[in-house]
Amino acid sequence: MKIAFVGKGGSGKTTLSSLFIRHLAAAAVPVIAVDADINQHLGPALGLDEQEAAGLPTLGANLPLIKEYLRGTNPRIESAEDMIKTTPPGTGSRLLRVVENNPVYAACARPVHLETGVPVPLMVTGPFTESDLGVACYHSKVGAVELCLNHLVDGRHEYVVVDMTAGSDSFASGMFTRFDMTFLVAEPTRKGIAVYRQYKDYARDFDVELRVVGNKVHNADDLAYLRSEIGDDLLVTVGQSDWVRSAEKGRVQRFASLEGPNRAALRRLHDAADASYERRDWARYTRQMVEFHCKNAESWGNARTGIDLARQIDPGFVLHEGSAIPQTV
């Protein structure tokens, strides 16, 4: 399953992302971690020191390699340079799977060794750099994640967990439709509720499955406030954690020592994510991919590449877990 963690800056979404990744790893579930935030903090949250995190290869720097690999022998894409972030797969495209060796993972993923002994591959977009200022958009780097998700065939009990960019920037591209489940991390404040309502409005027309994780919930009044404002979308709440405070100081304890209520909250997230698999609709997923590709082609892609990018769409192809055999959308 493809899982996104979203929320305003400072809400705790990176912390919750890292805890969920640790939980999946402890459960021996295959998982790939992706940091798609402009502020690259997922690596340190998973236990890397600052030097290790800064030395990670980036998806943005390897975009030409990613495009060339995913293009494969697709006859509708004449060159890797003609691919944009929304380019959908078609007959002849190479697809990514969660558990495999491929040039994209070899170039961009690095193992993070958690206490379970099973390394978790971590991929990062790369931070916004001085060379980007005034000449580039950070979303061009995040586009590498979108392109990979468009070509990803993931199955039951396989996870890709993406720590998304903060705030409404998560909706700046079609990537917000690429997930089986989106967990919105919200604080029990007026601003936290306003962010929830904004996300809810954005997601409403796209069948995005959105559940709220209440964070920094300190007392019964905080819980009552979230329940009254969010209703059934509130899945679970997380309270203060001495384990997290210790980890943020660089003193990571055994994951099994995480507080019982917080471990239970992570199990609720896991159960909700697993349940979303039953509602997966590959035809709709492919259809949305095509719709956003057409929008991007018309708004900027055709002018940027000098070609009609709608020609890249394979009308008989549906991305599907079982096979890449063309089907009717």
N, C-alpha and C positions, 0 to 999 in steps of 0.2 A: 504493500500500500504506500501511497505517496501522502505524506503528512506535512502540513505547514503550521508553523507557529508564527502568529502575527500579534501586533499590539503596538501601542505608542512607546516611544523611547522611555526607558526607565521602568516599564511595567513588569519586567522580569521575564520576558519571552525567551531570551537567550539562556537564562538559568533554567527555565522549565524545559526548553529544548534539550539542554545537556542532561538534565535529570531523566528525561524520557528516553534518551539515547542510552544512558547507563542502565536504565531499567530493562530495555530491550536486549542489550548485550548480556546482562545478568541472566535473562531468560533464554539465552542461547538462540536468539532470533537474528537472522541475517539483517544487518542494517548498514546503510550508507548515510553518513552525516554530511550535510551541505550548509555552508555559511554563505547566505545570499544577502547579508546585511552590509550596508555601506561601512558600518563600524564592525570590524572583524574581531569578534570576541568569543566565538564558539570554541575555537581551539584552546584558549586558556581556560574556558569553562569546563573543558574535558580533561584538563590537567596538563596541557603543554605550557612550558615556560614561554616568556615573551620572545626569546630568541628563536625557539623552535617554531612558534606560530608565525613569526616574521619570515622564516625561511621556507614556508610552505609554497609549492608551486601553485599557480593560479589558473583558473579556468579562462579568465580574460586573456592572459598571455598566450594561452594555447588554443585560442579560437580557430585559427586556420587549420590546425591539426584535427580539431573536433569536427569541423565542417567536412574536411576531406574524407575522414573515416566514415561519418554518417551518410555522406552522399552515396558511397558504394558505387553501384553500377546503375543507379536510377537514371534512365535516359531523359527524364524531364528536367534534370538539373545538369546543365552543360559544364559548369565549373563550380568549385567550392566558393569562389568569390561571389557567385550569384545567390548564395544562401543567406537568408536573414534569420533573425531569432525565431520567427514563427514558421519557417519552412517546414511543411509536414512531410512525414515519410511516405514513400510509395513503393511500388514494385522495384526491387533492386536496392533499396536503401538498407543500410546496416542498422540493426536495432541493438539497444543496450539491454542487458539483463543484470539484475542485482548481484548475482553470484556468478562471476565469470572473469576471465582475463581478457583484456582488450587494450588497444593503444591509448584510448581516452583515460582509462583508470591508471594505466602505467605512467602516463604523463602528469596527471592531475590529482590523483588520490594518494594520500599517504596514511599509513596505519597509525591509529592512536591506540596504545596498549593500555586497556583498562584492566582492572584487577581480575576480571573473569578469565583472562588468558586468551580471549578471542579478540584480535585486533579489529577495530572499527575503522573502515576507510573514511577519511575526511577530505572533502573537496571544498575549496574556497574560491569565491569570485575574484578576490583581490581588492584591496582598499582603493578608495578614491585618492589619486595621487596628484602631485603638483602639475604633472604634465597633462592631466585631464582638465585642469581649470580653464574655462573659456573656450575649449576646443572640442570637448567630448562630453557625452552624457554617461553618468554611471550606469544607466540602464543598458548601455551597450555591453557592459561586462556581465550584468545580471542576465542578459540575453543568452549567454552561453548555458546558463542553467535551464532556461526555457527550452532551448534547442535540444538539450539532453533529455529533458522530461518528455518532449514531443516524440522522442525516439526510444523511450523506455518501455519495456515489457516486464512488468512486475507482477508477482503472483501472491497468493494467500500466504500470510506469515513471512513475507519479505517486505522490508521497510526502507523507504528513503525519507529521511526527516530533514526538512529545510527550515532553517532559521531565516525568516524573511526580513526584508528591509523594514525599518520602523515606520509607523504612521500610514497614511493613505497611499504612500508610494507603492505599497504592495499591490495596488490596483492600477498602477501606471501601465501595465501591459496585460496581455491575456494570461499570464502565468498563474493568476489567482484561480483559474478554472482547471488547473492541472492536477488538483489534489483530490484524493478520496475524502479527506477530512481536514478541515482547517480549525485549529484551536486558537481562539482569541484570548489572550491573557489580559485581564482587566482588573484594575484596582477598584476598591469600593469608594470611589470619589465621583463627583459630578463629571469631571473630565473623563474618567474611565468609562462611565456610562455613555457619554457623548461619543466617544470613539467606538464603542460597541454599536450604537445606533447608526453611525456613519458606515461601518463595515456591513451591517445588516442591510442597509439600503443599497449599497453597491452590489452586494452578492445576490440580492433577491431575484433578479431576472436571469440568473445563470445557473440555477440549481446547485449552488455552492453549499455544501454541508458544513455549517458553522456551529461550533459549540464553544461555550465560554468557560474559561478556567479563572475563577476568582483568586487573585493573588494578594498577598499582604493582608489577609483577613485575620484580624487580631481578636475580635470578640463577637458576641451574638448580634450586636447592633450592625456591625459590618456585614454579617451574613444576611440579616433581615433586609438590609438595604439592597444588596445585590439580588436577592430573590424577588423583591418587589419591583425592581427596575428591569430585570432581565427575564424573569419567568422561566419557562421550560428550557430556554437555551443555556441556562447555567447548569453545567455538567457536574462540576466539583469545585471545591475551594482548597486553597493551600495556605497554611499559616506560617508563622515565623519558624525558621529552621536554624538551629545551632550548627547542624552539619553543613549547611550552605555557607553560613558565616565563616566557619573554619576553613572551608574550601576556598573562599574568596581571599583568605589570607595566605593561601598556598599550603595549607595544612589539610590535605585531603584524607579523610578517614575511610575505613571500609564502607562500601555502599550499603552493606547489610545493616550498618548502624544508623542509617537515615531513619528519622522518626517514623513510628508506626503509622500515624494518620497520613503522613506525606507519601509513604510507600503505598498505602491504600488508594490515595488519590491517583498515583501513577498507574495502578492496576485498573482504575476506572477509565483512564485515558486509553489504555491498551485495549480494554474490552470494547470501548466505543469505536476505536479505530478498526478493530477486527470486524465488528458488526457492519461497518460501512462497506466492506467487501461484497456483502450480499446485494448491495444496491448499485454496484458498479455497472455502468452502461457504456461499453466501448464505442458503440455507434454514436452516442451523444458526444462522448469525449473527442472522437475524430471530427465530428461535425463542428464542434466549437473551435477545434484547432484550425480547420479550414476557414471558418468565419473570421477569426482574428487575423489569419494570414491575409485574407482579402482586404480587411480594413487597413492593415499595415502597408500592404502593397499600394493601395490607392492613396494613402495619406503621405507616404514618404519613400516606400521601398522601390517603386517603379522608377521614380526620379533618381534615386540614389544609384541603382544598378543599371539603368538604361534599358531594361527589358520589362516585359509584362510578366510579373511574378505569378499571376494566376495560372500560367502555363505549368507551373510546378505541381499543381494539384492533380493527383491521380484519382479520378472520380470513382473508380471501382475498388479503392483500397480502404480497409478498416483496420486500424491497429487492434490487435487482439492478443490475449495472453497465450493462447494455444498455438497460434501459427501466424505467419505473415502472409498467408494466402489471401489474394485480393477477394473482397466480398463487396456486396452492394451496400452503400450507406443508406 
